[in-house]
Amino acid sequence: VQLAESGGGMVRPGGSLRLSCAASGIIYRVNNMAWYRQAPGKERELVARISRDGETYYLSSVKGRFTIYRDNAKNTLQMLMSSLRPEDTVVYFCNAEVQVNQKYEFEYWGQGTQVTVTP
């Protein structure tokens, strides 16, 4: 299974970006999907997560600014990031819990995409 990310880039404070992630390979079902981020020298932190049923969780600092959503038919994940702040400048990673058959589930990561918020 591969997770392909896109949509990072550079934006001014207050601007918006949309991150996308597409899962491909031998997939029986994709369960939880999430976006994490990691700054240099810091631990990776959960930014937002969405269950297959659409239940969401957001890191408190992004609540009301970021929106996570998914398309179960296409095995894709997106996150719309609005009102971006300089402190949102980090590498963002797509994460997915994927069942490769009825019995086994594995966790997969994307390669990461850089988001830079600068005047």
Buried (B, 14 or more C-beta within 10 A) or exposed (E): BEBBBBBBEEBEEEEEBBBBBBBEEEBEBBEBBBBBBBEEEEEBEEBBBBBEEEEBBBBEEBEEBBBBBBEEEEBBBBBBBBEBEEEBBBBBBBBBBBBBEEEEBEEBEBEBBEBBBEE
